[in-house]
């Protein structure tokens, strides 16, 4: 393993040389004054996209200003940190892990290795550590992600003074590398600290296998594993009890059996609608996943579907016909929750092998109350995951 270093020194290290081949993904620099990350485009990177070719598709220019204003208003409101075990959150370069109460800055961390990177998604997962006064290191996971373009700032991206270096000119195509000012080139940093070995393995690149789980498999393999190995979900209870993120709540139905809370997901920075992402957390604490649902939960699921759509169109101006509303199986945490994402956004986990549309779930339960206790379900597992090993030991893989 190469020598570890602080995030301030990330540009100089050969460990991070891969960024030059990261599909145009920028180098990372840290502003020591503001504790804020911004990017500087690397020189000499190969690309096949013409100028602007890498920009995600934007909404039509005719989108009402009021809609953008609502999204900006949400982004400018105070954003309490979600105290959760699986994901930390950036706040002026400082992250707090609720269980241990440890507060850090990004400059406290030094990078040990790259866990995984994606040139397509412009995101990298790092295994980092913080060295304490005793000289011992505490593990952390740092996720660096290029934020989406904001429609109203795109004209400034080309007009403001910046270094634009011509890399290639062939017939009608030109490729430039730009060095935009910091306010036009933000990077989102998510920190998990302290991180356990489970967190590190979660983000490590691994082979993925599809598992076909019968109801018997669920009872004999998956359920015992869930009861002994699942992550803490105290952060969910904090939201439901208004102990955290109360001012981020978009909508709430307070009914203890059929109610839920709708909040923005951490993956959405709330600066634009193209990657809109919210989560509905149900108040009922007895439902772990899709496998527990029966016809008695139909009032709850219908409330989530109807009221969630109504709240999103009211707050953000996005109609239900432009939303993808689904549940994961397997979920990343075992408290029933529903994902609301923009239909045009290729959200993580929205692929067919993991996502189950809420409208389809409702229809299936209306036809057969025990539908999800009868049918086999398919889901992906990484080769290093303990649950995958359980299926291997049972001869199911």
ZIPEUR-V458212 format. One record per residue. PHI is phi in whole degrees, -180 to 180 (none if undefined). OMEGA is omega as a letter, one per 40 degrees, with the letter a starting at -180 (999 if undefined). NEAR is the number of other C-alpha atoms within 12 Angstrom. Layout:
PHI|OMEGA|NEAR ; PHI|OMEGA|NEAR
This chain:
none|i|11 ; -71|a|14 ; -62|i|17 ; -73|a|27 ; -152|i|28 ; -79|i|29 ; -63|i|38 ; -61|a|26 ; -100|a|25 ; -64|a|33 ; -70|a|25 ; -80|a|19 ; -81|i|23 ; -73|i|20 ; -59|a|26 ; -99|a|33 ; -59|a|21 ; -61|a|26 ; -61|i|35 ; -66|i|24 ; -111|a|23 ; -94|i|27 ; 62|a|27 ; 87|i|34 ; -66|a|38 ; -74|i|39 ; -65|i|39 ; -109|i|36 ; -129|a|30 ; -116|i|31 ; -80|a|23 ; -68|a|18 ; -76|a|10 ; -105|a|17 ; 64|a|24 ; -120|i|29 ; -86|i|40 ; -143|a|32 ; -118|i|33 ; -132|a|31 ; -65|i|33 ; -72|i|30 ; -92|i|26 ; 79|i|21 ; -75|i|27 ; -84|i|22 ; -151|i|28 ; -111|a|19 ; -96|i|21 ; -68|a|21 ; -53|a|23 ; 86|a|22 ; -65|a|15 ; -89|a|23 ; -73|i|23 ; -66|a|23 ; -62|a|20 ; -100|i|23 ; -73|i|25 ; -58|a|13 ; -61|a|12 ; -79|i|11 ; -57|a|19 ; -61|i|16 ; -62|a|18 ; -63|i|16 ; -67|i|26 ; -64|i|29 ; -63|i|21 ; -66|i|25 ; -65|i|33 ; -66|a|22 ; -63|i|20 ; -63|a|27 ; -67|a|24 ; -85|i|16 ; -73|i|18 ; -57|a|15 ; -122|i|25 ; -62|a|30 ; -78|i|33 ; -80|a|38 ; -86|a|35 ; -136|a|35 ; -81|a|34 ; -85|a|38 ; -143|i|38 ; -91|a|37 ; -148|i|38 ; -74|i|36 ; -154|a|26 ; 64|i|25 ; 82|a|31 ; -122|i|27 ; -126|i|36 ; -125|i|32 ; -101|a|29 ; -62|a|28 ; -64|a|21 ; -94|i|17 ; 68|a|14 ; -90|i|23 ; -108|a|26 ; -135|i|30 ; -113|a|35 ; -61|a|44 ; -71|i|32 ; -74|a|33 ; -97|i|36 ; -124|a|33 ; -82|i|38 ; -98|a|32 ; -165|i|35 ; -90|i|32 ; -81|a|28 ; -166|i|28 ; -144|i|29 ; -137|i|24 ; -66|a|22 ; -66|a|18 ; -91|a|25 ; 55|a|29 ; -144|i|34 ; -138|i|36 ; -113|a|35 ; -118|i|39 ; -92|a|43 ; -122|i|37 ; -152|i|35 ; -114|i|35 ; -90|a|23 ; -82|a|15 ; -63|i|9 ; -78|a|8 ; 91|i|9 ; -86|a|10 ; -94|i|22 ; -114|a|28 ; -68|i|29 ; -146|i|44 ; -115|i|44 ; -118|i|46 ; -113|a|38 ; -108|a|41 ; -139|i|34 ; -68|a|36 ; -74|i|32 ; -65|i|33 ; -66|i|30 ; -104|a|30 ; -54|a|26 ; -73|a|21 ; -99|a|20 ; -61|i|21 ; -57|i|13 ; -66|a|18 ; -62|a|26 ; -97|a|20 ; -88|a|15 ; -68|i|18 ; -59|i|13 ; -160|i|20 ; -84|i|19 ; -119|a|23 ; -104|i|20 ; -72|a|21 ; -103|a|22 ; -155|i|20 ; -138|a|16 ; -142|a|12 ; 57|a|8 ; -90|a|9 ; -106|i|17 ; -130|i|20 ; -121|i|27 ; -119|i|31 ; -113|a|30 ; -106|i|32 ; -119|a|26 ; -73|i|27 ; -66|a|23 ; -55|a|23 ; -68|i|21 ; -109|a|30 ; -146|a|32 ; -77|i|29 ; -127|i|34 ; -88|i|34 ; -115|i|39 ; -110|a|40 ; -120|i|47 ; -108|a|49 ; -151|e|43 ; -68|a|37 ; -103|i|33 ; -92|i|22 ; -62|i|21 ; -62|a|23 ; -64|a|32 ; -63|i|34 ; -65|a|25 ; -59|a|30 ; -99|i|33 ; -74|i|26 ; -64|a|22 ; -143|i|19 ; -66|a|16 ; -117|i|17 ; -125|i|22 ; -92|i|22 ; -110|i|31 ; -105|a|25 ; -102|i|32 ; -82|i|23 ; -63|i|23 ; -65|i|21 ; -61|a|29 ; -62|a|34 ; -67|a|18 ; -93|a|19 ; -118|a|27 ; -72|a|35 ; -60|i|25 ; -59|i|16 ; -65|i|22 ; -58|a|25 ; -67|a|18 ; -110|a|14 ; -123|a|18 ; -70|i|26 ; -67|i|24 ; -65|i|24 ; -120|i|27 ; -60|i|24 ; -63|i|29 ; -66|a|37 ; -64|i|26 ; -61|i|23 ; -69|a|32 ; -62|a|34 ; -94|i|21 ; 64|i|21 ; -85|i|20 ; -151|i|24 ; 61|a|29 ; -61|a|26 ; -82|i|23 ; -97|a|31 ; -65|i|33 ; -87|a|32 ; -160|i|32 ; -143|i|31 ; -109|a|26 ; -80|a|21 ; -57|a|17 ; -67|a|18 ; -99|a|21 ; -119|a|26 ; -105|a|32 ; -163|i|40 ; -121|i|43 ; -111|a|40 ; -133|i|42 ; -65|i|40 ; -77|i|33 ; -63|a|31 ; -70|a|34 ; -104|i|32 ; -84|i|36 ; 66|i|34 ; -93|i|31 ; -151|a|36 ; -95|a|43 ; -65|i|36 ; -116|i|36 ; -50|a|41 ; -154|i|40 ; -128|a|38 ; -126|i|39 ; -101|i|44 ; -104|a|47 ; -78|i|43 ; -72|a|32 ; -64|a|29 ; -101|a|23 ; -97|a|17 ; -109|a|25 ; -83|a|30 ; -160|i|33 ; -55|a|43 ; -63|a|38 ; -87|a|28 ; -75|i|33 ; -135|a|27 ; -62|i|24 ; -66|i|19 ; -94|a|29 ; -59|i|28 ; -58|i|23 ; -64|a|35 ; -64|i|42 ; -67|i|28 ; -62|a|32 ; -60|a|43 ; -64|a|38 ; -72|a|27 ; -69|i|27 ; -63|i|46 ; -63|a|35 ; -63|a|24 ; -66|a|28 ; -72|i|38 ; -68|i|26 ; -70|a|19 ; -82|a|29 ; -115|i|38 ; 75|i|28 ; -102|a|35 ; -73|a|25 ; -60|a|24 ; -71|i|18 ; -112|i|23 ; -118|i|35 ; -104|a|36 ; -120|a|39 ; -155|i|38 ; -114|i|42 ; -95|i|36 ; -145|e|41 ; -67|i|36 ; -80|i|29 ; -82|i|31 ; -146|a|30 ; -99|i|34 ; -140|a|37 ; -56|i|39 ; -148|a|44 ; -124|a|46 ; -94|i|42 ; -120|i|48 ; -129|i|40 ; -63|a|32 ; -61|a|23 ; -82|a|22 ; -98|i|28 ; -83|a|21 ; -72|i|28 ; -58|i|21 ; 81|a|23 ; -93|a|29 ; -75|a|20 ; -64|a|20 ; -77|a|23 ; -129|a|26 ; -93|i|31 ; -124|a|34 ; -60|a|28 ; -61|i|34 ; -61|i|25 ; -70|i|23 ; -61|i|34 ; -62|i|34 ; -63|a|20 ; -63|a|25 ; -71|i|29 ; -67|i|22 ; -80|a|15 ; -149|a|19 ; -59|a|22 ; -103|a|22 ; -53|a|24 ; -86|i|32 ; -101|a|25 ; -113|a|23 ; -88|i|21 ; -80|i|19 ; -122|i|29 ; -105|i|25 ; -154|i|29 ; -89|i|30 ; -137|i|30 ; -75|a|23 ; -64|a|23 ; -92|a|24 ; -73|i|28 ; -58|i|22 ; -64|i|34 ; -61|i|30 ; -65|i|21 ; -64|i|26 ; -68|i|28 ; -63|a|19 ; -63|a|12 ; -86|i|17 ; 73|a|12 ; -98|a|22 ; -120|999|19
